[in-house]
Amino acid sequence: MQTDIVIIGGGASGMMCAVQAAWLGHEVIVIEHEAQPCRKLNITGKGRCNVTNNCDVQTVMANLPRNSKFMYSSLSRFAPEDVMAFFETLGIELKTERGNRVFPVSDKAQDISGALINAARDAGVRIVCDDALSLIMEDGEVRGVKCRKSEYFGRCVVVACGGISYPKTGSTGDGYTLARQAGHTVTECTGSLVPVELYGECAQAMGLSLKNCGLTVTDNTTGKKVFEQQGEMLFTHFGMSGPLVLSASAHMHDIVKGKYTFAVDLKPALDEKKLGERILRDFSEVPNRDFGNSLGRLLPASIIHVIIKRSGISPVKKVNQITREERESLIRAIKSLTFDVKGLRPVSEAIITRGGVEVGEVSPKTMESKLVKGLYFIGEVLDVDGYTGGFNLQVAWATAYAAAQAF
Ligand SMILES: Cc1cc2nc3c(=O)[nH]c(=O)nc-3n(C[C@H](O)[C@H](O)[C@H](O)COP(=O)(O)OP(=O)(O)OC[C@H]3O[C@@H](n4cnc5c(N)ncnc54)[C@H](O)[C@@H]3O)c2cc1C
C-alpha cells in the first residue's frame, strides 16, 4: 500500500500526528495492532484523561525530569494552551482542576480519544489493524513498514509505538525494536510513576486510602529530602500506591536497601502542638479506656494497630496513665510514619516508561531521526518522561505536532 505518511501506532501521539498531517493535506495511514486505537488513552487519568496541564512551557519543562531541553522547541510550538484550543475546536469542553490539571468536562477519556479518531477519519486518515514488524530501508532512507498482513510504503514513517508500561493496551516495546533496527540507541527502560514496595507493616493496612496525607522521601545516602508533598495514597499488600506515591517514585533512582525512607504524615493539617492538644482532648474524654481502644476518632481503623506498635505504648495502658514522653512518641508515629523503600513495582505497572530512543539522535525541531532520513519518533518511545499532571500527554501531543509540521 502506498501513501505519504505511515504512522506506526494509533495511540495519543500517533493519532494527533495523523490529524495534524492530514489537515496539512498529506495522505496518512495509521497502523495499529490493537482492534481499536487509543486503548491507553482511554484509561488515562483513571478514565477521565488528564489531557494536559494549564501552565506555561517553562512549567511543563520543569515537570520533565529527563531531557526537558530536548522538548523546548516542540513545546513552544504546541504548548498546553494550543492543545486545549485543539480539543475545544473538536467540540470537547475542558475544565482545569487542582494543580492546573486539565480534564474534559464530561470526565470521560473516551470523549478525548473519540474526538481524535473522528477527526482523523473526517480528515481522510486510513486506520488499519496490522502489526508492524520491521522498517523497510534503502540507502540510509526509510521507505516503508513491513507488517504481519501487508507492506506499507511512504516517504515518511513515524514510530509512535509508546513504551512498555501497561502492555495490555498494546504498548509492548516494539518501537524500541524498530529504532534499534534503524541503528538508534535505546537507553535503559524502567518504570516511572510506579507503585513502591516498602518494608514494614503496609500489608496490615492494605486497602486503606488516605485522601490527604503528607509524604516525605529522604535519600539516606545524602540526607536530602528528594520529595515532599501532600495528596492521596493507598496502602497495598506490597507497599503503597496512589497519585502521591506514583509522583514520589519519579524522584528515586538506583534503589538499594536502606537508600530511601518514606515518612507518611497522617495528619498534615495539624502541627505537632495542635495534634498533641487534640490527643489530650480525646484522652480526657475517655480517661479509663485502654490506649488500644482510644484512637478510633483520630485515625482510620486499619492503621491504628500499626501506630500503636510504632508508638511503643502498651495497648492495655489506661490513657490517663500515658506520660508526656509517650504522647510525644505517639505524635511522632502519626506525623512521621516511616517505611524503608524496597524497590519499585515492575515497569508493566508504571504509568510511563523512563528511557527510550536516545534524544541526541533525533531532531528536537522535527522529531526526524538524525540517522535515517524520513524516519520520525514521537511520544513515549522517546527518552522523555514527566511527572503526573498531564505532562506526559503534553509530550505526546507536542512531539506529534512537531513531526506533522515537518513532513
Ligand atoms: C494507567 C495510565 C494512566 C495515565 N494517565 C495519564 C494522564 O492522565 N495524563 C497524562 O499526561 N498521561 C497519562 N498516562 C501516560 C500516557 O498514557 C502516555 O504518555 C501516552 O499514552 C503516550 O502516548 P504514545 O502515543 O506515545 O503511546 P501509546 O498511547 O501507548 O500508543 C502507542 C500505540 O502503538 C500501538 N503499537 C505498539 N506497537 C505496535 C506495532 N508493532 N504495530 C502497530 N501498533 C503498535 C499500541 O497498540 C498503542 O496503541 C497514563 C498512563 C497509564 C498507563
The ligand as an SDF file (V2000), in Angstrom:
LIG
                    3D

 53 58  0  0  0  0  0  0  0  0999 V2000
   -2.9470    3.9680   33.7030 C   0  0  0  0  0  0  0  0  0  0  0  0
   -2.3330    5.1500   33.0000 C   0  0  0  0  0  0  0  0  0  0  0  0
   -2.8620    6.4020   33.2210 C   0  0  0  0  0  0  0  0  0  0  0  0
   -2.2740    7.5240   32.5830 C   0  0  0  0  0  0  0  0  0  0  0  0
   -2.8350    8.7510   32.8000 N   0  0  0  0  0  0  0  0  0  0  0  0
   -2.2920    9.8370   32.2120 C   0  0  0  0  0  0  0  0  0  0  0  0
   -2.8890   11.1260   32.3600 C   0  0  0  0  0  0  0  0  0  0  0  0
   -3.9910   11.2760   32.9240 O   0  0  0  0  0  0  0  0  0  0  0  0
   -2.2310   12.1980   31.8010 N   0  0  0  0  0  0  0  0  0  0  0  0
   -1.0540   12.0620   31.1170 C   0  0  0  0  0  0  0  0  0  0  0  0
   -0.4990   13.0810   30.6720 O   0  0  0  0  0  0  0  0  0  0  0  0
   -0.5110   10.8470   30.8870 N   0  0  0  0  0  0  0  0  0  0  0  0
   -1.1070    9.7400   31.4090 C   0  0  0  0  0  0  0  0  0  0  0  0
   -0.5660    8.4980   31.1540 N   0  0  0  0  0  0  0  0  0  0  0  0
    0.5650    8.3970   30.2180 C   0  0  0  0  0  0  0  0  0  0  0  0
    0.0360    8.4540   28.7740 C   0  0  0  0  0  0  0  0  0  0  0  0
   -0.9600    7.4910   28.5950 O   0  0  0  0  0  0  0  0  0  0  0  0
    1.1790    8.2300   27.7800 C   0  0  0  0  0  0  0  0  0  0  0  0
    2.1380    9.2310   27.9840 O   0  0  0  0  0  0  0  0  0  0  0  0
    0.6830    8.3050   26.3370 C   0  0  0  0  0  0  0  0  0  0  0  0
   -0.3430    7.3750   26.0960 O   0  0  0  0  0  0  0  0  0  0  0  0
    1.8440    8.0690   25.3620 C   0  0  0  0  0  0  0  0  0  0  0  0
    1.3370    8.1710   24.0640 O   0  0  0  0  0  0  0  0  0  0  0  0
    2.0190    7.3660   22.8570 P   0  0  0  0  0  0  0  0  0  0  0  0
    1.2080    7.6640   21.6570 O   0  0  0  0  0  0  0  0  0  0  0  0
    3.4500    7.6440   22.8410 O   0  0  0  0  0  0  0  0  0  0  0  0
    1.8780    5.8340   23.2510 O   0  0  0  0  0  0  0  0  0  0  0  0
    0.5620    4.9350   23.4350 P   0  0  0  0  0  0  0  0  0  0  0  0
   -0.5840    5.7790   23.8470 O   0  0  0  0  0  0  0  0  0  0  0  0
    0.9820    3.8210   24.3090 O   0  0  0  0  0  0  0  0  0  0  0  0
    0.2420    4.4110   21.9730 O   0  0  0  0  0  0  0  0  0  0  0  0
    1.0800    3.5020   21.2860 C   0  0  0  0  0  0  0  0  0  0  0  0
    0.2350    2.7230   20.3080 C   0  0  0  0  0  0  0  0  0  0  0  0
    1.0700    1.9970   19.4370 O   0  0  0  0  0  0  0  0  0  0  0  0
    0.4980    0.7340   19.2130 C   0  0  0  0  0  0  0  0  0  0  0  0
    1.5690   -0.1780   18.7910 N   0  0  0  0  0  0  0  0  0  0  0  0
    2.6530   -0.5560   19.5090 C   0  0  0  0  0  0  0  0  0  0  0  0
    3.4300   -1.3820   18.7960 N   0  0  0  0  0  0  0  0  0  0  0  0
    2.8220   -1.5320   17.5850 C   0  0  0  0  0  0  0  0  0  0  0  0
    3.1260   -2.2910   16.4150 C   0  0  0  0  0  0  0  0  0  0  0  0
    4.2170   -3.0810   16.3390 N   0  0  0  0  0  0  0  0  0  0  0  0
    2.2770   -2.2290   15.3710 N   0  0  0  0  0  0  0  0  0  0  0  0
    1.1570   -1.4760   15.4340 C   0  0  0  0  0  0  0  0  0  0  0  0
    0.8130   -0.7450   16.5180 N   0  0  0  0  0  0  0  0  0  0  0  0
    1.6330   -0.7690   17.5760 C   0  0  0  0  0  0  0  0  0  0  0  0
   -0.1200    0.3680   20.5490 C   0  0  0  0  0  0  0  0  0  0  0  0
   -1.1030   -0.6230   20.4450 O   0  0  0  0  0  0  0  0  0  0  0  0
   -0.6620    1.7140   21.0030 C   0  0  0  0  0  0  0  0  0  0  0  0
   -1.9980    1.9010   20.5970 O   0  0  0  0  0  0  0  0  0  0  0  0
   -1.1460    7.3730   31.7390 C   0  0  0  0  0  0  0  0  0  0  0  0
   -0.6490    6.0960   31.5100 C   0  0  0  0  0  0  0  0  0  0  0  0
   -1.2300    4.9880   32.1110 C   0  0  0  0  0  0  0  0  0  0  0  0
   -0.6760    3.6190   31.8470 C   0  0  0  0  0  0  0  0  0  0  0  0
  1  2  1  0
  2  3  1  0
  2 52  2  0
  3  4  2  0
  4  5  1  0
  4 50  1  0
  5  6  2  0
  6  7  1  0
  6 13  1  0
  7  8  2  0
  7  9  1  0
  9 10  1  0
 10 11  2  0
 10 12  1  0
 12 13  2  0
 13 14  1  0
 14 15  1  0
 14 50  1  0
 15 16  1  0
 16 17  1  0
 16 18  1  0
 18 19  1  0
 18 20  1  0
 20 21  1  0
 20 22  1  0
 22 23  1  0
 23 24  1  0
 24 25  2  0
 24 26  1  0
 24 27  1  0
 27 28  1  0
 28 29  2  0
 28 30  1  0
 28 31  1  0
 31 32  1  0
 32 33  1  0
 33 34  1  0
 33 48  1  0
 34 35  1  0
 35 36  1  0
 35 46  1  0
 36 37  1  0
 36 45  1  0
 37 38  2  0
 38 39  1  0
 39 40  1  0
 39 45  2  0
 40 41  1  0
 40 42  2  0
 42 43  1  0
 43 44  2  0
 44 45  1  0
 46 47  1  0
 46 48  1  0
 48 49  1  0
 50 51  2  0
 51 52  1  0
 52 53  1  0
M  END
$$$$
